[in-house]
């Protein structure tokens, strides 16, 4: 079914039909009266007409495609953020294309090149690095993009207030009497891990407690990384009484390591995570976690990109986290470990 066949059946010019069905609402209103526009839309629906996005893109210079690059769509946090992006895009007649970078620079460049070859109107990066020359070059080339979840330089972004989140975690554990604490800090180039760790360490320092570098271990944001880091911490002679993992899945890995060391989480040791994924509350020992509005981060990222594509001011946003205490964190024991 084509525009021409609809126009012929209604005795209208094809350009009139095109403006009503494919153009912005104001163009359709100018192209035809309300009754005529309704006749066009009714016949199009009856005949199953679908606009050709490629043809529309050639006419408008826009593909109405948004590229989204994340480390892994299989990651629950990133998947939820992507759902927010895709949901907001659909409400605006846009289509999203997601790609995995695996936090690998070569993959990232290749996937970005592929998305740009698809003529996306803009990009949302969920895999930004703190020192990100790649993004700097894209910006210099005029590519429209925003960052989601992670920040980098002065590029527009929507992130949790991760320093505040780290402070909330520290305030919680210090309030339970834990002075011998450790951090599973995530990947060193990701602002999420760096900012959450900095907020945590700063809060302890502000209360006169120094957390040594040996108790801040970097690891991937997954259960295997969390388990390996926690195992190293728990093997030390002066093992901590509490561990803050900057990601729920790393915290789950730490729960497994504690079990392997014969420790009862919530009794012998306190462990907490970050992001408050739905899984956190359903574990055998429910996990204390810092909650962030993941879906809202996605929605706002898309809205920020739309403003940027319209040459409007696009300022970075930081959304406030909240802490949800559960059974995995306990008061520090006065004597012994």
WOPE-V473330 format. One record per pair of residues at least 12 apart in sequence whose ideal C-beta (glycine too) atoms are under 6 Angstrom apart, sorted by the first residue. I is the first residue (numbers start at 0). J is the second residue. D is the distance in Angstrom with one decimal. If there is no record, write none. Layout:
[[I & J & D] [I & J & D]]
This chain:
[[0 & 46 & 4.8] [0 & 47 & 5.9] [0 & 48 & 4.6] [2 & 16 & 5.1] [2 & 17 & 5.3] [5 & 42 & 5.7] [5 & 43 & 5.9] [15 & 30 & 5.1] [15 & 31 & 5.5] [16 & 39 & 5.5] [18 & 30 & 3.6] [19 & 31 & 5.5] [19 & 36 & 4.9] [19 & 39 & 4.7] [20 & 43 & 5.8] [21 & 50 & 5.1] [21 & 55 & 5.3] [61 & 120 & 5.4] [62 & 118 & 4.4] [62 & 120 & 5.8] [63 & 93 & 5.3] [64 & 94 & 5.4] [64 & 96 & 6.0] [64 & 119 & 4.6] [65 & 88 & 5.6] [65 & 93 & 5.5] [65 & 95 & 4.9] [65 & 121 & 5.7] [66 & 96 & 5.3] [66 & 114 & 3.5] [66 & 119 & 4.0] [66 & 122 & 4.6] [67 & 81 & 6.0] [67 & 84 & 5.7] [67 & 95 & 5.4] [67 & 97 & 4.7] [67 & 123 & 4.8] [68 & 98 & 5.3] [68 & 100 & 5.5] [68 & 110 & 5.8] [68 & 124 & 5.2] [68 & 126 & 5.9] [69 & 125 & 3.8] [69 & 126 & 5.9] [70 & 100 & 5.8] [70 & 102 & 4.4] [70 & 126 & 4.8] [71 & 99 & 5.5] [72 & 97 & 5.5] [72 & 99 & 5.9] [75 & 276 & 5.1] [76 & 274 & 5.2] [76 & 293 & 5.8] [77 & 125 & 5.7] [79 & 293 & 4.1] [79 & 294 & 5.6] [80 & 147 & 5.7] [80 & 148 & 5.8] [80 & 293 & 5.2] [80 & 296 & 5.3] [80 & 297 & 4.2] [81 & 97 & 5.8] [83 & 294 & 3.9] [83 & 297 & 2.4] [83 & 298 & 4.3] [84 & 297 & 4.1] [84 & 300 & 5.9] [84 & 301 & 4.9] [87 & 298 & 4.3] [87 & 301 & 4.0] [88 & 301 & 5.4] [98 & 110 & 4.1] [100 & 126 & 4.7] [102 & 126 & 5.8] [120 & 308 & 5.9] [121 & 143 & 4.2] [121 & 304 & 4.7] [121 & 308 & 5.2] [122 & 144 & 4.0] [123 & 145 & 5.7] [123 & 147 & 5.4] [123 & 300 & 5.2] [123 & 304 & 6.0] [124 & 146 & 5.2] [125 & 147 & 4.8] [125 & 148 & 5.2] [127 & 146 & 4.6] [127 & 149 & 4.2] [127 & 151 & 4.0] [128 & 188 & 4.4] [129 & 188 & 5.6] [129 & 190 & 5.6] [131 & 151 & 4.3] [134 & 151 & 5.7] [134 & 154 & 5.7] [143 & 307 & 5.3] [143 & 308 & 5.2] [145 & 300 & 5.5] [145 & 303 & 4.8] [145 & 304 & 4.7] [147 & 296 & 5.7] [147 & 300 & 4.0] [148 & 296 & 5.9] [149 & 189 & 5.7] [149 & 190 & 4.7] [149 & 191 & 5.6] [150 & 190 & 4.6] [155 & 303 & 5.8] [155 & 313 & 4.4] [155 & 315 & 5.3] [156 & 315 & 4.7] [157 & 296 & 5.2] [157 & 299 & 4.5] [157 & 300 & 4.6] [157 & 303 & 5.9] [157 & 316 & 4.8] [158 & 317 & 5.7] [159 & 291 & 4.0] [159 & 318 & 5.6] [159 & 320 & 5.2] [160 & 317 & 4.3] [160 & 319 & 5.6] [161 & 191 & 5.8] [161 & 194 & 3.6] [161 & 195 & 4.7] [162 & 194 & 4.9] [162 & 197 & 6.0] [162 & 198 & 3.8] [164 & 195 & 5.6] [164 & 289 & 4.5] [164 & 320 & 4.0] [165 & 195 & 4.1] [165 & 198 & 2.6] [165 & 199 & 3.9] [166 & 198 & 4.3] [166 & 202 & 4.5] [167 & 289 & 5.7] [167 & 322 & 4.4] [168 & 199 & 5.5] [168 & 243 & 4.9] [168 & 289 & 5.7] [169 & 199 & 4.5] [169 & 202 & 3.6] [169 & 203 & 5.5] [171 & 322 & 5.7] [172 & 241 & 4.8] [175 & 330 & 4.8] [176 & 330 & 5.5] [176 & 331 & 3.8] [177 & 240 & 5.2] [177 & 241 & 3.9] [177 & 331 & 4.6] [178 & 208 & 5.5] [179 & 239 & 4.9] [179 & 240 & 4.8] [180 & 239 & 5.3] [180 & 241 & 4.7] [181 & 214 & 4.0] [181 & 232 & 4.9] [181 & 239 & 4.1] [181 & 242 & 5.1] [182 & 196 & 5.3] [182 & 199 & 5.9] [182 & 215 & 4.8] [182 & 243 & 5.2] [183 & 216 & 5.9] [183 & 218 & 5.7] [183 & 225 & 5.5] [183 & 228 & 4.5] [183 & 244 & 4.1] [183 & 249 & 5.0] [184 & 196 & 4.4] [184 & 215 & 5.3] [184 & 217 & 5.1] [184 & 245 & 5.9] [185 & 220 & 5.4] [185 & 245 & 4.6] [185 & 246 & 6.0] [187 & 217 & 5.1] [192 & 245 & 4.9] [195 & 245 & 4.2] [195 & 273 & 6.0] [199 & 243 & 5.7] [216 & 228 & 4.3] [220 & 246 & 4.4] [221 & 248 & 5.2] [222 & 248 & 5.1] [222 & 251 & 5.2] [222 & 252 & 3.9] [224 & 249 & 5.8] [225 & 244 & 5.5] [225 & 249 & 3.1] [225 & 252 & 2.8] [225 & 253 & 4.9] [226 & 252 & 3.5] [226 & 255 & 5.2] [226 & 256 & 4.8] [229 & 253 & 3.6] [229 & 256 & 3.7] [230 & 256 & 4.5] [233 & 260 & 4.7] [240 & 331 & 4.9] [241 & 269 & 4.0] [242 & 270 & 4.9] [243 & 271 & 5.6] [244 & 272 & 5.1] [245 & 273 & 5.1] [246 & 273 & 5.7] [247 & 272 & 3.9] [247 & 274 & 5.1] [247 & 276 & 4.8] [247 & 279 & 5.3] [247 & 288 & 5.7] [250 & 270 & 5.8] [250 & 272 & 3.1] [250 & 286 & 5.9] [253 & 270 & 5.1] [254 & 270 & 5.9] [264 & 284 & 5.1] [264 & 327 & 5.3] [265 & 284 & 5.4] [265 & 326 & 4.7] [265 & 327 & 5.2] [265 & 329 & 4.9] [266 & 329 & 5.9] [269 & 328 & 4.1] [269 & 329 & 5.3] [270 & 327 & 5.2] [271 & 287 & 4.0] [271 & 328 & 5.3] [272 & 286 & 5.3] [272 & 288 & 4.4] [273 & 289 & 4.7] [274 & 291 & 5.8] [275 & 288 & 4.0] [275 & 290 & 3.4] [275 & 323 & 5.5] [284 & 326 & 5.3] [284 & 327 & 5.2] [285 & 325 & 3.8] [285 & 326 & 5.0] [286 & 325 & 5.9] [286 & 327 & 4.8] [287 & 324 & 5.0] [287 & 325 & 4.7] [287 & 327 & 5.1] [287 & 328 & 4.3] [288 & 323 & 5.8] [289 & 320 & 5.0] [289 & 322 & 5.2] [290 & 321 & 5.0] [290 & 323 & 5.5] [291 & 320 & 4.9] [292 & 318 & 5.4] [299 & 316 & 5.9]]
